[in-house]
Amino acid sequence: MYQLQNIDYLYRISTMTGLSKLVTVQADRDSHDLNDKHFVMLNLCRAIVNFANEGHVISAVYELEPDGTSKRVAYRGLPEYQEALKDPEPDVVVAKFATNFSSGASFTSNCRVNQKTREVFDIESAGSASDDDDISESLVSLDGGEHWHQVHCIDDILDEYDDDSDNALDALYSIQAHGDIDGDYWCTTTDKDLNRTIRECRTEILVDALLARGSEAVEEFLGYPVNMSEAEYVLEEYLNNLSDEDLANAFFETL
């Protein structure tokens, strides 16, 4: 049984028990130069750290040259090794971003994705449609185009539901839920953040609801009396000082 592969960089990790593992590092031709040693060393060191975290005691690491020779890699002294110890799994990866238009036009470019927050950012320009052509959907692929996921723009949601925080919040909740289930992602054309925007909507809705109920409701919520002319400011300050969890609890318990 054999397998032929194109390999940019090949390394062997040896352990104290005699077990060895081969590590291949493929240079990212879209965003990295083939000779970008920081990119290569960082990914090698992440492989080393993850292998060691499985319980293996590493004795040596060798770079395997195309001519069949090998040279030892002094990885422990590398800054990339220290970075890999702190962050063994990268949150941010390079991905493909596609914009589809109602006319049928489509543009694909590179972007970056934070796999933890599911934010799509640093989207490169690949062209522009005509002025009267509307975007029908935005998609992102983390595997080179084999699978695509919906991308929702927070700014578009806030524009669509201008002065309607309830429906805006429902739409944001939908992104958050789909991120856990179906793999949806989000982006922003300004400096928005999904969790921060959800927090802002909750605060606005909660303040408006309490003010509408009157002074007794405000006093009961805060635990002390407040002049209603200052109630909006006091409530906002109070809610802004709550943790995300406490704000969510207050939101669902009050409304």
C-alpha positions in Angstrom: 0.0 0.0 0.0 1.5 3.4 -0.9 0.4 6.9 -1.3 1.9 9.7 -3.4 1.6 13.2 -2.1 2.9 16.7 -2.9 4.7 17.8 0.3 6.2 21.2 1.0 7.8 20.4 4.3 8.2 17.0 6.1 9.3 16.4 9.7 9.7 13.4 11.9 8.9 13.5 15.6 10.6 10.8 17.6 9.6 9.7 21.2 11.4 8.1 24.1 9.5 4.9 23.4 10.7 4.6 19.8 7.4 5.7 18.3 7.7 8.2 15.5 5.2 10.4 13.7 5.6 12.2 10.4 4.3 15.8 10.2 3.7 17.4 6.8 3.2 21.2 6.6 1.6 22.5 3.5 2.3 26.1 2.7 -0.8 28.2 2.2 -0.2 29.5 -1.3 -3.1 32.0 -1.1 -1.8 33.9 1.9 1.8 32.7 2.7 5.0 32.6 0.8 6.4 29.0 0.4 9.4 30.1 2.3 7.5 31.7 5.2 9.4 29.9 8.0 7.3 31.4 10.7 4.2 29.9 9.3 5.9 26.5 8.8 7.6 26.5 12.3 4.4 27.6 14.0 2.4 24.7 12.5 5.2 22.2 13.2 5.4 23.4 16.8 1.6 23.1 17.2 1.9 19.5 16.0 4.6 18.8 18.5 2.7 20.4 21.4 -0.5 18.4 20.5 1.5 15.2 20.2 3.1 15.8 23.6 -0.3 16.6 25.1 -1.4 13.1 24.1 1.1 11.8 26.7 4.2 11.2 24.4 7.7 12.2 25.6 9.4 13.7 22.6 13.1 12.9 22.2 13.9 14.7 18.9 12.4 16.4 15.9 14.0 16.1 12.4 13.4 17.9 9.2 13.5 15.5 6.2 15.2 16.9 3.2 14.3 16.1 -0.4 17.7 14.4 -0.9 17.0 11.9 1.8 19.1 13.6 4.5 17.7 15.0 7.8 18.7 17.6 10.2 17.6 18.1 13.8 15.2 20.9 14.7 16.0 22.8 17.9 12.3 23.6 18.4 12.3 24.3 22.1 14.2 27.6 21.6 11.9 28.9 18.9 9.5 31.7 19.6 7.0 29.7 17.6 7.2 26.9 20.2 6.3 29.3 22.9 3.4 30.6 20.8 2.2 27.1 20.2 2.3 26.3 24.0 0.0 29.2 24.6 -2.2 28.5 21.6 -1.9 24.9 20.4 -5.0 25.2 18.1 -5.4 28.3 16.0 -8.7 30.1 16.2 -8.1 32.1 13.0 -7.9 30.3 9.7 -7.8 31.3 6.0 -11.0 30.6 4.2 -12.9 31.3 1.0 -15.7 33.9 0.8 -18.3 34.0 -1.9 -20.8 36.7 -2.7 -23.7 35.8 -4.9 -25.9 38.4 -6.6 -29.5 38.3 -7.7 -28.4 38.7 -11.4 -26.5 35.4 -11.1 -23.1 37.1 -10.7 -20.8 35.6 -8.1 -17.4 36.6 -6.7 -15.0 34.5 -4.6 -12.1 35.8 -2.6 -10.0 35.0 0.4 -11.0 35.9 4.0 -10.1 35.0 7.5 -12.4 33.2 10.0 -12.3 33.1 13.8 -13.5 29.5 14.4 -14.2 30.3 18.0 -16.4 33.5 17.6 -17.5 32.5 14.0 -16.6 35.9 12.7 -15.6 36.3 9.0 -13.3 39.2 8.4 -10.4 40.6 6.3 -12.5 39.8 3.2 -10.6 40.5 0.1 -12.2 42.3 -2.9 -12.8 40.1 -5.9 -14.9 42.4 -8.1 -18.1 44.4 -7.9 -21.5 43.9 -9.5 -23.6 46.6 -11.2 -25.2 49.3 -9.1 -28.7 47.8 -9.4 -27.6 44.3 -8.5 -28.4 43.1 -5.0 -26.5 40.6 -2.9 -28.6 37.4 -2.6 -26.4 35.6 -0.2 -22.9 35.5 1.3 -21.1 32.2 2.0 -17.9 31.0 3.6 -15.9 27.8 3.1 -13.3 26.5 5.4 -12.3 23.5 3.3 -11.4 25.1 0.0 -15.0 25.2 -1.4 -16.3 21.7 -0.7 -18.8 22.9 2.0 -20.3 26.4 2.2 -22.0 28.1 5.2 -24.2 31.1 5.4 -22.7 34.4 6.5 -25.0 37.1 8.0 -24.0 40.7 8.2 -24.8 42.3 11.6 -25.0 45.8 10.1 -27.6 44.7 7.5 -29.7 43.2 10.2 -29.6 46.4 12.3 -30.5 48.4 9.1 -33.4 46.1 8.3 -34.8 46.3 11.8 -34.1 50.0 12.4 -35.9 51.1 15.6 -37.1 47.5 16.1 -34.8 46.0 18.7 -37.0 43.0 19.4 -36.9 41.7 15.8 -33.2 42.6 15.5 -32.5 40.6 18.6 -34.5 37.6 17.3 -32.4 37.7 14.1 -29.2 37.9 16.1 -30.4 35.0 18.3 -31.0 33.0 15.0 -27.4 33.5 13.9 -26.1 32.4 17.3 -28.3 29.3 17.3 -27.4 28.4 13.8 -23.7 28.8 14.6 -24.1 25.9 17.1 -26.3 23.8 14.9 -25.9 24.4 11.2 -22.6 26.3 11.1 -23.6 29.8 10.3 -21.1 32.7 10.5 -21.3 36.5 10.7 -19.5 39.5 9.5 -19.6 43.3 10.0 -18.9 46.3 7.7 -18.1 48.5 10.7 -16.9 47.3 14.1 -19.8 45.3 15.4 -19.6 42.1 17.4 -22.3 39.5 17.6 -22.3 39.1 21.4 -21.8 42.8 22.1 -24.7 43.7 19.7 -26.9 41.1 21.4 -26.0 42.7 24.7 -26.8 46.2 23.4 -30.2 45.1 22.1 -31.1 43.4 25.4 -30.1 46.5 27.3 -32.2 48.8 25.1 -35.3 46.5 25.3 -35.0 46.1 29.0 -34.6 49.8 29.7 -37.6 50.6 27.5 -39.8 48.0 29.2 -38.9 49.2 32.7 -39.5 52.8 31.9 -42.8 52.0 30.3 -43.9 50.2 33.6 -43.1 53.3 35.7 -41.2 54.3 38.8 -42.3 51.3 40.9 -41.0 48.8 38.4 -37.7 50.7 38.1 -37.3 50.9 41.9 -38.1 47.2 42.3 -35.6 46.3 39.6 -32.8 48.5 41.0 -33.6 47.9 44.6 -33.6 51.6 45.4 -35.7 54.7 44.4 -34.6 56.9 41.5 -35.8 60.1 40.0 -37.6 59.2 36.7 -35.9 62.0 34.9 -32.6 60.2 35.5 -34.0 56.6 35.3 -32.9 55.9 31.8 -29.3 56.8 32.5 -29.2 55.0 35.8 -30.6 51.8 34.3 -28.2 51.9 31.4 -25.2 52.4 33.8 -26.5 49.6 36.0 -27.0 47.1 33.2 -23.6 48.0 31.5 -21.9 47.0 34.7 -23.5 43.5 34.7 -21.7 40.5 33.3 -23.1 39.0 30.1 -24.6 36.1 32.2 -26.2 38.4 34.8 -27.6 40.7 32.1 -29.1 37.7 30.3 -30.7 36.5 33.5 -32.1 39.9 34.3 -33.5 40.2 30.8 -35.3 36.8 30.8 -36.5 37.2 34.4 -37.9 40.7 33.9 -39.5 40.4 30.5 
